[in-house]
Every structure is written in structure tokens, then in C-alpha cells.
Amino acid sequence: MDRPDEAALQELGENTTNAAHAWAGAQDFLARGLKVWTRRAVGDDQPTAVRAALAACKLVTPHYPEEAPELHAPRRYIDDMVAAIDRWLAEPTRENQERVRSMLDVTRDRHAWQDEHDLDHFWTLEAVDHASLAVWSGERSSYIVPLDFTTSAARSVACVFHALVTRGEPKDRVIAAVVDAVLSARG
């Protein structure tokens, strides 16, 4: 698989997505291109998709604060979810899958892309939540589970991208880091 740079991701985003129906976490062509590229990179292999999402998440989860004025979930939620996803990767049983599913907090009433503040830790929370969705969502979307695992993983990676950029990291280094994370998951 080719290693994309910013221009390649930008072009991919411009040529493969419908801007009128873009997912809110991929607000620009660069993030949309990253999402499309990630979907292609993980293919139809769920463990690879989850490994890619988790590898990307681990770029930002160490920086998730213990306390912050606009904290939407406690640090323990992040740590416990990452541990549960790791456990599923080590042993992909139905029980471990259900553990991840049961931990997802579905009570939040807003998401990072809906928030008036652009907070890196909110994007981190979104990334971890989408990584968890990659564990238990289906191979294909349905009316019960609207996302497939590749879309969930790709959204997780896009959220990590936003978290790092929001934190002030240079875009070229962010792209390199998330691309490396996804490629490392492919083995």
C-alpha cells in the first residue's frame, strides 16, 4: 500500500467523497481523504481495522487529561475502553466483544464536531469510542448497526488526526504519525 502525503490525501478526499454528505468528523478534504485511505488500508479484516484504530488512538490517549473544564468523560473511561479493546484483540471472543459494547457511553448528547470549542481531548474521546464501535459493529452496515467496522476504524483515525491537529501538532507530522499507525496494524 502506498504511503500517502498531504497532497495525496487531499486529492483522495476531493475525488472520492460527496461534500454534501460528509461525516462531521471529516470536515475537510484532507480528513475525508484520510478516512477513505484508512478504509482501503484495513480492507475487510476486522482485527486489522481494530488494530489500526487502536494504534492511532494510542497516539493521543496518553495526553487525555485527568481533569479539564470541558471534560466529557473521565480518564478512567478512556483507559478502561483501551484495555477492553486490547483484550478483544488478544482474544476475540464474543464475551470480550460484548464487554467492549457494554462499556460504550451512549448518553452523551454532543460530539466533538458539534462542540463550540475545538478540544483535543474531546476528539480523543471520539476516537476511542469509534475504535470500540469497530470491535462490535458488523461487517456491513444495517438498520440495527449503522456502521461497518472499517468505517468505524476510519472515523477513529480521522478523530485522532483532529485531536493532534487541534493540539497544535504540525499537519505533516500528524499525517505521518497516523499513516504509520494504520500501516503498522497491517502487520
C-alpha positions, 0 to 999 in steps of 0.5 A, spaced: 500 500 500 502 506 498 504 511 503 500 517 502 502 525 503 498 531 504 497 532 497 495 525 496 490 525 501 487 531 499 486 529 492 483 522 495 478 526 499 476 531 493 475 525 488 472 520 492 467 523 497 460 527 496 461 534 500 454 534 501 454 528 505 460 528 509 461 525 516 462 531 521 468 528 523 471 529 516 470 536 515 475 537 510 478 534 504 484 532 507 480 528 513 475 525 508 481 523 504 484 520 510 478 516 512 477 513 505 485 511 505 484 508 512 478 504 509 482 501 503 488 500 508 484 495 513 480 492 507 475 487 510 479 484 516 476 486 522 482 485 527 486 489 522 481 495 522 481 494 530 488 494 530 489 500 526 484 504 530 487 502 536 494 504 534 492 511 532 488 512 538 494 510 542 497 516 539 493 521 543 490 517 549 496 518 553 495 526 553 487 525 555 487 529 561 485 527 568 481 533 569 479 539 564 473 544 564 470 541 558 471 534 560 466 529 557 468 523 560 473 521 565 480 518 564 478 512 567 473 511 561 478 512 556 483 507 559 478 502 561 475 502 553 483 501 551 484 495 555 477 492 553 479 493 546 486 490 547 483 484 550 478 483 544 484 483 540 488 478 544 482 474 544 476 475 540 471 472 543 464 474 543 464 475 551 470 480 550 466 483 544 460 484 548 464 487 554 467 492 549 459 494 547 457 494 554 462 499 556 460 504 550 457 511 553 451 512 549 448 518 553 452 523 551 448 528 547 454 532 543 460 530 539 466 533 538 464 536 531 458 539 534 462 542 540 463 550 540 470 549 542 475 545 538 478 540 544 483 535 543 481 531 548 474 531 546 476 528 539 480 523 543 474 521 546 471 520 539 476 516 537 476 511 542 469 510 542 469 509 534 475 504 535 470 500 540 464 501 535 469 497 530 470 491 535 462 490 535 459 493 529 458 488 523 461 487 517 456 491 513 452 496 515 444 495 517 438 498 520 440 495 527 448 497 526 449 503 522 456 502 521 461 497 518 467 496 522 472 499 517 468 505 517 468 505 524 476 504 524 476 510 519 472 515 523 477 513 529 483 515 525 480 521 522 478 523 530 485 522 532 488 526 526 483 532 529 485 531 536 493 532 534 491 537 529 487 541 534 493 540 539 497 544 535 501 538 532 504 540 525 499 537 519 505 533 516 507 530 522 500 528 524 499 525 517 505 521 518 504 519 525 497 516 523 499 513 516 504 509 520 499 507 525 494 504 520 500 501 516 503 498 522 496 494 524 497 491 517 502 487 520 
